[in-house]
């Protein structure tokens, strides 16, 4: 099964210890708090999105609009635009902060990622822009 993984990690300075949450170790031996990781997978379409970002889970729970608030076509259009801009910034580390724009996102127009993946990615971009005061 092929999988597309969006790994959006901003773990460096922003990790804050919290005794009430258990930690997990990733494949590259970095520690991620359970509450800081959100994974949406749909085996039917064989794509998943993994977001590792301190503060995203609580922001998402308190701020995100319901999943069916926007149509899938609206979410796809916004995601295509934002992914292109994000990837452009990844390729320009002298112009944009490489600690914010670490790696490219492999999101391709013409592939039906489904509502869950598009919804999650859309909300991550809203969070990213608000949290880091970026305008994509």
Residue pairs with C-beta under 8 A, 6 or more apart in sequence:
1 43
1 46
2 46
3 46
3 47
3 48
4 46
4 47
4 48
4 106
4 107
4 113
5 48
5 49
5 50
6 49
6 50
6 51
6 105
6 106
6 107
6 121
7 50
7 52
7 103
8 50
8 51
8 52
8 53
8 105
8 124
8 128
9 52
9 53
9 102
10 52
10 53
10 54
10 99
10 100
10 102
11 30
11 32
11 52
11 54
12 99
13 99
14 54
14 55
15 31
15 33
15 36
15 54
16 54
18 33
18 35
21 33
21 34
21 35
22 33
22 34
23 31
23 32
23 33
23 34
24 31
24 32
24 33
24 34
24 37
25 31
25 32
26 32
32 52
33 54
35 57
35 58
36 52
36 53
36 54
36 55
36 56
36 57
37 50
37 51
37 52
37 57
38 50
38 51
38 56
38 57
38 60
38 120
39 48
39 49
39 50
39 51
40 48
40 49
40 116
40 117
40 120
41 47
41 48
42 48
42 114
42 116
42 117
44 114
45 112
45 113
45 114
45 117
47 111
47 113
47 114
47 117
48 117
49 117
49 120
49 121
49 124
51 120
51 124
53 124
53 127
53 128
55 127
55 131
56 124
56 127
59 127
59 130
59 131
60 123
60 127
63 126
63 127
64 123
64 126
67 115
67 116
67 119
68 115
70 119
70 122
72 114
72 115
72 118
75 115
75 118
75 119
75 121
75 122
76 109
76 113
76 118
78 122
78 125
79 107
79 118
79 121
79 122
79 125
80 107
80 109
81 136
82 122
82 125
82 136
83 105
83 107
83 121
85 136
86 101
86 104
86 105
86 125
86 136
87 104
87 105
89 95
89 96
89 100
89 101
90 96
90 101
90 102
90 103
90 104
91 104
93 101
100 132
100 134
105 121
107 113
107 121
113 121
125 136
128 134
128 136
129 135
129 136
